[in-house]
């Protein structure tokens, strides 16, 4: 179907795909319309983008995909039953035309860092495409798939979820041929229905890799899972499924492709890794902090070895990656070293971040922690557990911020635990830090995104 044939009746996915091939830039935001793009009028909780369809066309969009006929003002307005479903179906159809390896990635913690590391490594050798930012949900994954073109040789797609069956949906769209679960921990407990629900939800990637539809002919093949053999939960999940196509990394499996260890953490990680196929070890210095990032780095190294990159290419990818977006990001101020890790937080990521600060070599170490969101009925217990962990960790000062932590403060103050300061809000913390400034310290700042702890940075 050519452009002149665009008609005002409901289109099939195949008809829409013919238009997409001529206008492959997709937009869902009228503020970012590129000339000649296709605008998909998605609905949100507080808006209906059908009302912006005319604005998108006037801004230069070639077509506006809508699902409300009253906003159809001409042949450039394409009517479908449901815009979100049409976007997902279009991405699914496009994926079937791509004959390239696609690495699907999910997990409780470390998804984005691991995705960026894998992409940094593989891009040393291949023309890769990876999820941009955190476009990892039911809208972001289709947009990611539709951004892959015939010049790309390999793709890395991050998949996030806060309910069961979401990873299943995202796999049906992105159809990964290879996959990785970073870990399974305590996050989005409210949506998943507890820890077991998280395990089932993340395990949907392993379920999909048991039989992958690839290509236009929808041939079913087995996918390959890259698995951390040192992670007991992941190993149990494999065993439960009897998976066959597995590549291990880590120390606890004799057949692991690669293994490694930290040789320095002060605060950047330097590690030694072993290519177990040839029995040769290599050293690499990263720009990451946190012992917990060893697993993420090893995952990227393993995938690099699997796709036959040289050790030099792999090390260039690891050493060249610099964390952004406040994920274990080190910021040096005039008086302090900050570990900015306030993009998100859950009990699992809190524990490993706290442990890491305890292990780092520094003259003075300070913890600044904000509330964790989406904990559901487990919230009080999980915040209490974090406080206990903090009190047991060798640091010089402890600052807790937020309603959940603050409600625990009377119990802590009555105990013989080391000194801790509790603030009910970030505004209160700002006032406290102005009154009692911190200098010459290594400071971990961590909390859920909704706490907006970035407001504290200028005080250090």
Secondary structure, DSSP 8 states (H G I E B T S, - for coil): --GGG--SS---HHHHHHHHHH---EES-GGG--TT-EEE--B-SS-BGGGGHHHHHHTT-SEEEES-GGG--STTEEE-S-HHHHHHHHHHHHHTT--SEEEEEE-SSSHHHHHHHHHHHHTTTS-EEE--TT--STTHHHHHHHT--TT-SEEEEE---SSTTHHHHHHHHH--SEEEE----S-SHHHHTSHHHHHHHHHHHHHHHTSEEETTTTEEE--EEEEETT-HHHHHHHHHHT--SEEEESSS-TT-SEEEEEEEESSEEEEEEEETTTTEEEEEEEEEE-TTHHHHHHHHHHHHHHTT--HHHHHHHHHH----TTSSEEEE-SS-EEEEE-S---HHHHHHHHHHHHHS--SSEEEEEE---S-GGGHHHHHHHHHHHHHTS--SEEEEESHHHHTTHHHHHHSS----EEESSHHHHHHHHHHS---S-EEEEE--GGG-GGGGGGG-
